[in-house]
Amino acid sequence: MKNIPVACAIIKKHGKILATQRSEFMRMPLKWEFPGGKINDGEQPEECLARELMEELGVKVEVGRPLPPVTHQYPAFSITLFPFFATIVSGDIILHEHAAMAWLSPSDLTTLDWTETDLKFILAYKSYLSFL
């Protein structure tokens, strides 16, 4: 079964974490996720994250420390999520691919309809994210 490696960013601002909603045209339409994307062959997760955030949100980021990866098995494939803390260093967020975005307090993260992989990450690290 195919495993898809994905890098994602945990971006905090004023105590809130950025969430983005997938467009209706993407796989898993209208589900919420942390911004990021598929890691290309030969690409480091940090490089992927910087590239994806520029492409999807129009922002330049400084990729910070990683959190342990999370893998979720879907019926036809699995996704391994490589989460990193990231800081926006330039640009204003413009949604090029997503339907919406929200800044949420860590305690409100589970109120959205997340992809199963992102939800697995949130549940594993919710108490940790609340203390940041």
PyMOL commands that set and color helices and strands:
alter all, ss='L'
color gray80, all
select helices_A, chain A and resi 45-57+106-111+116-130
alter helices_A, ss='H'
color red, helices_A
select strands_A, chain A and resi 2-13+16-22+32-33+36-38+60-66+70-73+77-90+98-104
alter strands_A, ss='S'
color yellow, strands_A
deselect
rebuild
show_as cartoon
